[in-house]
């Protein structure tokens, strides 16, 4: 898995916006709510955090190089600390699920407005 490839995956999900927060974190959001955060160092992603289903949280954090995400673990976010901790297809599916989980919590009006803008 490559963090650079996953950044491109995030950018292509429906209704996604990208910004830099806290000086060094690239955040991908839908409807103004984050679904993936890449920790940047020297312009390169060094870690990836995203939301997971509650029942997957313990399973994923039992793996090597995947830990509860700082400040967001109570909301079932995990942090992948090494690019090789997950395969690309699995990481892509987890990011898509994070996007879906976050989009589902938006109001219907916001969700429809944001997702309709996507070409």
Residue pairs with C-beta under 8 A, 6 or more apart in sequence:
1 83
1 84
1 85
1 86
1 87
1 88
1 91
2 83
2 88
3 38
3 44
3 45
3 46
3 47
3 48
3 83
4 44
4 45
5 88
6 36
6 38
6 45
6 48
6 88
6 91
6 92
6 95
7 26
7 28
7 38
7 45
9 92
9 95
9 96
10 16
10 18
10 28
10 35
10 36
10 95
10 99
11 18
11 28
13 28
13 30
13 35
13 95
13 96
13 99
14 30
14 99
14 114
14 115
14 118
15 30
15 31
15 103
15 114
15 115
15 117
15 118
16 28
16 29
16 30
16 99
17 28
17 29
17 30
17 32
18 26
18 27
18 28
18 29
19 26
19 27
19 29
20 26
20 27
20 40
21 27
21 37
24 39
24 40
24 41
25 37
25 38
25 39
25 40
26 37
26 38
26 40
26 45
27 34
27 36
27 37
28 34
28 35
28 36
28 37
28 38
29 35
29 102
30 99
30 102
30 103
30 106
30 114
31 102
31 103
31 106
31 110
31 111
31 114
32 110
33 102
33 105
33 106
34 102
35 50
35 51
35 95
35 98
35 99
35 101
35 102
35 103
36 48
36 49
36 50
36 95
36 98
36 99
37 48
37 49
37 50
37 69
38 45
38 47
38 48
38 49
39 45
39 46
39 47
39 48
39 49
40 46
47 79
47 80
47 81
48 79
48 80
48 91
49 69
49 72
49 77
49 78
49 79
49 80
50 77
50 78
50 94
50 95
50 98
51 72
51 75
51 76
51 77
51 98
51 101
51 102
52 60
52 76
52 77
52 78
52 94
52 97
52 98
52 101
53 76
53 97
53 101
54 76
57 68
57 76
57 78
60 66
60 78
60 94
61 67
61 68
61 78
63 85
64 85
65 80
65 81
65 82
65 84
65 85
66 78
66 79
66 80
66 81
66 85
66 86
67 78
67 79
67 81
68 77
68 78
68 79
69 77
69 78
69 79
70 79
80 86
80 91
86 94
103 111
103 114
103 115
104 111
106 114
